[in-house]
Amino acid sequence: MPESPIRKLVPYAEAAIEAGNEVIHLNIGQPDIETPEVALNAIKNFDKKVIEYSHSAGFESYRKGLAKYYRGKGIDVDHNDIIVTNGGSEAILFAMMTCFNPEDEVIVPEPFYANYNAFALEAGVILRPITTYLKDSYALPPIEDFRELINDRTRGILICNPGNPTGYLYNQEELETLRKIVLAHDLFLFADEVYREFCYDGAEHYSILSLEGLENHANHCRFRIKAL
Amino acid sequence: MCGARVGALVSKNTEVMATAMKFAQARLSPPTLGQIAGEAALATPQQYFDDVKEEYLSRRDILVDGLNSIEGVTCPKPGGAFYAMAELPVDSAENFCQWILDSYSYKGATVMMAPAAGFYASPDLGTREVRLAYVLEKDKLKKAVEVLRHALEEYPKTLEAQSSAVQINLK
């Protein structure tokens, strides 16, 4: 289990602060943007006497609200297609434990969010990296590169769109390429779309849920409410 | 609101959702308070998103354009999220990230970055790259770029000094 690249230098940062220096934190994605007021008010106005469990899939009203959000983005889902999770992380873990057996292989473009290593380890799944390069701005590698990695234990492909750590936003053509691969090899396609609201330069986010014919292949993990 | 810890698994595959539901039941419930915040957040006005996106866009440009103005640094402009990867003119980004915290400051400030090798599963990749998050206010990002610019000028000199010290010791 590798050490988190995001946190491993913490002792050195503490030493720098001790020495009287300001440490500018570019290492971690903790935004200083204020949480939407409507959300803060909902917490402040909480008036129940007991903080109860919710339904295991999450409040039905919340799931209906999320389904409406997706439909507003042209994605046809209803609340039965949604399980609310403990951050996007738990959604990825559940998806792995549900779709794969120990020793199954999942192809993931690298560099990738380092905590995927931990989720894979927990699910007993083997991550097979497919390298993307800085010189290409970390675009999706050609379809042939995927074919070289696919063997009889390959069960899925996991992407992060837009990407952490690369910030790369997959275009529709690249997602169509993935669609072809997963259909040809009968794989699951997972997309971590936690940053889907953050796309720049006029580009629109294209979700794997919009790809046709993948109803039985696509899982999509979103939010950790960082999306807001 | 990352600390609300609310996410969602979304799939049209009913068999997958039925099995995922068993795991969901085993952990009883997603966070109740987080869901209250999340559900309320669905009513966030579009203006909020527009403003936040504009803010991130200008932060991205300050950081990425700033980094690319430093000799030897390459940083492709990201199309989304709030991270950027940059290649630095050093042999080991990990050593450099450690050095800048440990032994360097410019006008009382230093910079913490994530060495990128840990984001690769293949060995020996990303050793000269770092991941940077542009989640801080613009003035801090400008300052961070200046710290890096000066640090990257200084760093080769310290390496030279180290290696000549080693040579002296060998003599």
Interface residues (C-beta under 8 A of the other chain):
Chain A: P2 E3 S4 P5 I6 K8 L9 Y12 A13 A15 A16 A19 G20 N21 E22 V23 I24 H25 L26 N27 I28 G29 Q30 P31 D32 I33 T35 P36 V38 A39 L40 N41 A42 I43 F46 I51 E52 Y53 S54 H55 S56 A57 G58 F59 S61 Y62 G65 L66 K68 Y69 Y70 V77 N80 D81 I82 I83 V84 T85 N86 G87 G88 S89 E90 A91 F94 A95 M97 T98 C99 V108 E110 P111 F112 Y113 A114 N117 L127 R128 P129 T131 L134 S137 Y138 N161 P162 G163 N164 P165 T166 G167 Y168 L169 V194 Y195 E197 F198 C199 Y200 D201 A203 H205 L209 E215 N216 H217 A218 N219 H220 C221 R222 F223 R224 I225 K226 L228
Chain B: M1 C2 A4 R5 V6 G7 A8 L9 V10 S11 K12 N13 T14 E15 V16 M17 T19 A20 M21 F23 A24 Q25 R27 L28 S29 P30 P31 T32 L33 G34 Q35 I36 A37 G38 E39 A40 A41 L42 A43 T44 Y48 F49 V52 K53 E55 Y56 L57 R60 L63 T74 P76 K77 P78 G79 G80 A81 F82 Y83 A84 M85 E87 C97 Q98 L101 D102 S105 G108 A109 T110 V111 M112 M113 A114 P115 A116 A117 G118 F119 Y120 A121 S122 L125 G126 E129 R131 L132 A133 Y134 V135 L136 E137 K140 K143 A144 V147
